Every structure is written in structure tokens, then in C-alpha cells.
Amino acid sequence: MSDGVLLTPDWEQFCAALHPCDVLVFDSLGFEAGLVQWADRAPVNHASLVLDAASVIEANRTDSSGTDPQQPPAGAVRQVSFQDRFANQAIRTTTALRHVDLLDPDSAVVGEVLARARADLGRREFAYLAVPALGPAALRRAYAQESDDDGMLKAAARLLLGAANDVLRRLSRQDRWSLSCSEFVYRCFTEIDNPLKITVDMPLVLGGSTIPPVWLTTEQAAGEKQFHDALHEHNEKRVSAGPKSMAVTAPVADRVTPGDLWRSPKLRPVAVMHRWQRQESPWSFLEIPGLFG
């Protein structure tokens, strides 16, 4: 760790170093987490925003999936206490990133960002878009220049496109806007009156190159475009159904991944919590007691 960055295995010590508006990015054990990290070429698979001295706000799956016809569907954006967030034993490493223009926790911009975050808290118009749905775009950006002699990238693109289309089918049945964890964090910074921007340092634009990589088949390239076109069309239809705080017509925010936040030059690490004593592989999720209930 560089000077000034706290490294600790203790979540309470880690949380004591956080400021409101810090971005938390998580490295978790699990098949889905490992796949996302590989596709995104980054050691993170989830993102949250620190809300106050005791909690984060995030877009994530909820305990209530909304499948019970007697219960209204739960909102994708929720407030979670530090204690509950770090009770998840699958989380291996958490990194706190602080915006370079928000080093002062009393800055007025901090209040604007948090107000933007709270505006979406509990809104039932939102359904969580699982991060693997971002996989095809992330895969294209991260591995565009790679050769694929053994077909791994083609196979991964096929797998991730299948996951993305499954999410879209479920989203259409729920008839709600999509929102991913990283998209939510990104929007909190960029959809405020003060034009504070998180620049995303990527070799290709977030939308991906207009020329598909050689390893991406014509069918896969068309499938990726169809998925995002259908996603935007779905969200456009939802604009009249609720508050318009989300600029659903902007194509960039819904392509932002946790790895983009982790790579952003505007977000600097201030603290890292690593609570595993050995170097587990992201694929060794079978070793986590109680992970599958």
C-alpha cells in the first residue's frame, strides 16, 4: 500500500476511516464474481456509495424479489448498515475510493451527491441489473486487442450474452427501469447541478469500439447491440411512469462497470480491508461456509 492508505483486516477500523461519498468497490468470492472480474479485467465486482457514518447506499438484489403477487416489488436501491454489508463472508477485499475533488467531507458537493443518491432510495420503478449483463461490453473493451486461439473469449461472450438476455426477459416481465450497482454510483456523481464528473480512464469509449474484435463473431456482436438497444427501448417506455431523475436516454452510464470506477483517475484509494489470510482464487467459492445456505 502507498503512504496514507490504510490497510486493515478489521471492518470497524476500516469503516472509521470512511467519509460520506466514498466509493466502495468489493472483491468477492463466487463464480459470478470471478466471471465479472475476468471479463472486466479488474479485481472488483460490486460498488456502493458511503452514505453516512454507519451505512452505504447501493443498487443491489433485495431479499424480496417481487415474485409474490401479494407484495409490491422491492426497489433496487437500498440503504445497508456497515455491519450488515460486511457480515457477508464472501467479501474478500473492500477498497474505499475518494473523489479527488471531495477530500473535504463538509464540501457542499458532498451534500449534492448524497441528495441525488437518496432520491432513488427505495424507488420501486427500479429493478437491479445484475453485473454480468454488463459483461459483453466489458469483455469487448478489456480484451479487444487480444487474440483468441483457444476460443475462450468467444465462449465467454456467449455465456455473458445469455445471462444478459435472461436479465432483460425478467426485467420486461417486471416492467421496471434497470439499474446496476456501478451505474447507480456513477449517476450519483454526474447527475447533479454541480458538474462534478468521474472520468473513466478506458482505452476505448464506454460504448465499445464500432469495429468488433476479431474474436467476437458477427452474431455475438449483433446480439450485444440488440441487448443494449432493447434495454434502452425498455427504459424509454418507463420514463412516463415515474420521477425523471434518471437520464435514461444517456447511453454511457449503463455501460459503467465496477472496474471502471476502480480504474478512474478521479477516484483514489484511501483504505483497504482485506480479511483473508491466504490468497484464495475468485473461483474457490465452494470453500465459504454457508454460501449456499
C-alpha positions in Angstrom: 0.0 0.0 0.0 1.2 3.5 -0.7 1.6 6.1 2.0 -1.6 7.3 3.6 -3.7 4.3 2.5 -5.0 2.3 5.5 -4.7 -1.5 5.2 -6.6 -3.5 7.8 -8.4 -6.8 8.3 -10.9 -5.2 10.7 -14.1 -3.8 9.3 -14.7 -1.4 12.1 -11.3 0.2 11.8 -11.9 0.3 8.0 -15.3 2.0 8.4 -13.9 4.5 10.9 -11.7 5.9 8.0 -14.5 6.4 5.6 -16.2 9.7 4.6 -19.6 10.2 3.1 -19.4 9.9 -0.7 -16.5 7.5 -0.6 -17.0 4.8 -3.2 -16.6 1.2 -2.0 -15.6 -1.5 -4.5 -15.7 -5.1 -3.5 -13.7 -8.2 -4.4 -16.0 -11.2 -3.5 -15.6 -14.9 -3.9 -18.0 -16.6 -6.2 -18.5 -17.9 -9.7 -20.4 -14.9 -10.9 -18.0 -12.5 -9.2 -15.0 -14.2 -10.7 -16.5 -14.1 -14.2 -17.3 -10.4 -13.9 -13.8 -9.7 -12.7 -12.2 -11.7 -15.5 -14.5 -10.0 -18.2 -13.8 -6.6 -16.7 -10.1 -7.2 -16.2 -10.4 -5.7 -12.7 -10.3 -7.2 -9.2 -13.8 -5.9 -8.2 -17.3 -7.0 -8.9 -19.6 -4.6 -6.9 -19.8 -1.0 -5.9 -21.5 1.0 -3.2 -21.5 4.7 -2.0 -20.9 5.6 1.6 -24.0 7.4 2.9 -23.1 8.3 6.5 -21.1 7.2 9.4 -22.9 3.9 9.7 -24.2 2.8 6.2 -23.9 2.6 2.5 -26.4 3.1 -0.3 -26.3 0.8 -3.3 -28.2 -0.8 -6.1 -28.3 -4.5 -5.4 -30.5 -7.5 -5.3 -33.0 -7.5 -2.5 -34.3 -10.2 -0.2 -37.8 -9.6 -1.7 -37.7 -10.4 -5.4 -41.1 -9.1 -6.1 -42.4 -12.5 -7.2 -45.1 -12.7 -4.5 -48.2 -11.2 -6.1 -49.4 -10.1 -2.6 -46.3 -8.0 -2.1 -45.2 -5.0 -4.2 -41.7 -5.4 -5.8 -38.8 -4.2 -3.7 -36.7 -1.3 -5.0 -33.2 -1.9 -6.3 -31.7 1.0 -4.3 -31.4 0.4 -0.6 -29.5 1.6 2.5 -27.4 -1.1 4.2 -25.6 -0.8 7.5 -21.8 -1.4 7.6 -22.4 -4.3 9.9 -24.8 -6.0 7.6 -22.7 -5.3 4.5 -19.6 -6.8 6.0 -21.4 -9.7 7.5 -21.2 -11.2 4.0 -18.3 -13.7 4.4 -17.9 -14.0 0.6 -16.4 -10.4 0.6 -12.6 -10.9 0.5 -11.4 -7.3 -0.1 -13.0 -3.9 0.0 -11.4 -0.8 -1.3 -12.5 2.7 -0.4 -12.0 5.3 -3.2 -12.3 9.0 -2.6 -13.0 11.6 -5.3 -10.0 13.9 -5.7 -12.3 16.9 -5.6 -14.1 15.7 -2.4 -11.3 15.4 0.1 -13.3 17.7 2.4 -16.3 15.7 3.9 -18.1 19.0 4.6 -18.0 20.1 1.0 -21.3 21.3 -0.4 -20.9 19.0 -3.3 -20.9 16.0 -0.9 -24.4 17.0 0.1 -25.5 17.2 -3.5 -24.2 13.8 -4.4 -25.8 12.2 -1.3 -29.1 14.0 -2.1 -29.0 12.6 -5.6 -28.4 9.1 -4.1 -31.3 9.4 -1.6 -33.6 10.5 -4.3 -33.6 6.9 -5.7 -33.8 5.2 -2.3 -36.5 2.5 -2.3 -38.0 3.5 -5.7 -39.9 0.6 -6.9 -39.5 1.7 -10.5 -36.0 0.3 -10.4 -35.0 -3.3 -10.9 -31.4 -4.4 -10.3 -29.5 -5.2 -13.4 -27.0 -8.0 -12.5 -23.5 -7.0 -13.3 -22.9 -10.0 -15.7 -25.3 -8.2 -18.1 -22.5 -5.6 -18.4 -20.1 -8.4 -19.3 -20.3 -8.4 -23.1 -19.4 -4.7 -23.3 -16.7 -5.0 -20.6 -15.3 -8.1 -22.4 -15.1 -6.2 -25.7 -13.3 -3.2 -24.1 -10.9 -5.1 -21.9 -9.8 -7.7 -24.5 -10.4 -6.0 -27.8 -6.8 -6.4 -28.9 -6.3 -10.0 -27.6 -6.1 -13.0 -29.9 -8.4 -15.9 -29.1 -6.7 -19.0 -30.4 -8.5 -21.3 -28.0 -11.9 -19.7 -28.2 -12.2 -18.7 -24.6 -13.3 -15.1 -25.4 -16.0 -16.4 -27.8 -17.2 -18.8 -25.2 -17.3 -16.1 -22.5 -19.2 -13.7 -24.8 -21.8 -16.4 -25.5 -22.1 -17.1 -21.7 -22.4 -13.4 -20.8 -24.9 -12.7 -23.6 -27.1 -15.5 -22.4 -27.0 -14.0 -18.9 -27.8 -10.5 -20.2 -30.7 -11.7 -22.2 -32.1 -13.6 -19.3 -31.9 -10.4 -17.2 -33.7 -8.5 -19.9 -36.6 -11.0 -20.1 -37.1 -10.8 -16.3 -36.9 -7.0 -16.4 -39.6 -6.9 -19.1 -41.9 -9.0 -17.0 -41.3 -6.7 -14.0 -41.8 -3.6 -16.3 -39.2 -1.5 -14.3 -36.2 0.5 -15.2 -32.9 -1.3 -15.0 -30.1 -0.1 -12.7 -26.8 -1.7 -11.9 -24.6 -1.0 -8.9 -21.9 0.9 -10.8 -24.4 2.8 -12.9 -26.1 4.0 -9.7 -22.8 5.2 -8.2 -21.8 6.9 -11.5 -25.1 8.7 -11.8 -25.0 10.0 -8.3 -21.8 12.0 -9.2 -22.8 13.0 -12.7 -26.5 13.8 -12.4 -26.1 16.8 -10.0 -26.3 20.5 -10.7 -22.6 20.9 -9.9 -20.8 19.4 -12.9 -18.6 17.1 -10.9 -17.6 14.3 -13.2 -15.9 10.9 -12.6 -13.7 10.5 -15.6 -13.4 6.9 -16.7 -9.9 6.1 -18.0 -10.5 3.4 -20.6 -8.6 2.6 -23.8 -12.0 2.5 -25.6 -15.2 4.5 -25.1 -17.7 3.0 -22.8 -20.0 2.1 -25.7 -17.3 -0.1 -27.1 -15.4 0.1 -30.4 -17.6 0.4 -33.6 -15.4 -2.4 -35.1 -15.9 -5.7 -33.3 -12.8 -7.6 -32.2 -11.8 -10.4 -34.4 -12.7 -13.0 -31.8 -16.3 -11.6 -31.5 -18.4 -13.4 -34.0 -20.8 -11.3 -36.2 -23.7 -13.0 -34.4 -22.3 -12.1 -31.0 -21.6 -8.5 -32.0 -25.2 -8.2 -33.2 -26.5 -9.8 -30.0 -24.7 -7.4 -27.8 -26.1 -4.4 -29.8 -29.6 -5.9 -29.7 -29.4 -6.3 -26.0 -28.4 -2.7 -25.3 -30.9 -1.4 -27.9 -33.7 -3.4 -26.2 -32.6 -2.2 -22.8 -32.7 1.5 -23.8 -36.1 1.0 -25.5 -37.5 -0.6 -22.4 -36.2 2.2 -20.2 -37.5 4.9 -22.5 -41.0 3.4 -22.1 -40.7 3.7 -18.3 -39.9 7.5 -18.4 -43.6 8.5 -18.1 -44.2 6.0 -15.3 -42.3 7.8 -12.5 -39.8 10.5 -11.5 -37.5 11.6 -14.2 -34.3 11.9 -12.2 -32.6 9.2 -14.3 -31.4 10.3 -17.7 -32.3 7.1 -19.3 -31.5 8.4 -22.8 -27.8 8.8 -21.9 -26.1 5.6 -23.3 -22.9 5.9 -21.2 -24.0 5.4 -17.6 -25.5 2.0 -18.1 -22.2 0.7 -19.5 -20.1 1.7 -16.4 -18.8 -1.3 -14.6 -17.3 -1.6 -11.1 -13.9 -2.0 -12.8 -14.4 1.4 -14.5 -14.8 3.0 -11.1 -11.8 1.1 -9.7 -9.7 2.5 -12.7 -11.0 6.1 -12.6 -8.2 8.6 -12.1 -10.6 10.8 -10.2 -11.1 8.1 -7.5 -8.1 7.5 -5.3 -7.8 4.7 -2.7 -7.8 5.8 1.0 -8.4 2.5 2.8 -8.4 -1.3 2.0 -9.9 -4.0 4.1 -8.5 -7.5 3.3 -9.6 -10.1 5.9 -8.4 -13.3 4.3 -5.0 -14.7 5.5 -4.3 -16.7 2.3 -4.7 -16.0 -1.4 -7.9 -17.6 -2.5 -8.8 -17.8 -6.1 -12.1 -16.0 -7.0 -13.3 -19.4 -8.1 -12.8 -21.1 -4.7 -16.3 -20.1 -3.5 -17.1 -23.7 -2.6 -14.9 -23.3 0.5 -17.0 -20.5 2.0 -19.2 -22.0 4.8 -22.9 -21.3 4.3 -22.5 -19.6 1.0 -25.3 -21.7 -0.4 -27.4 -21.6 2.7 
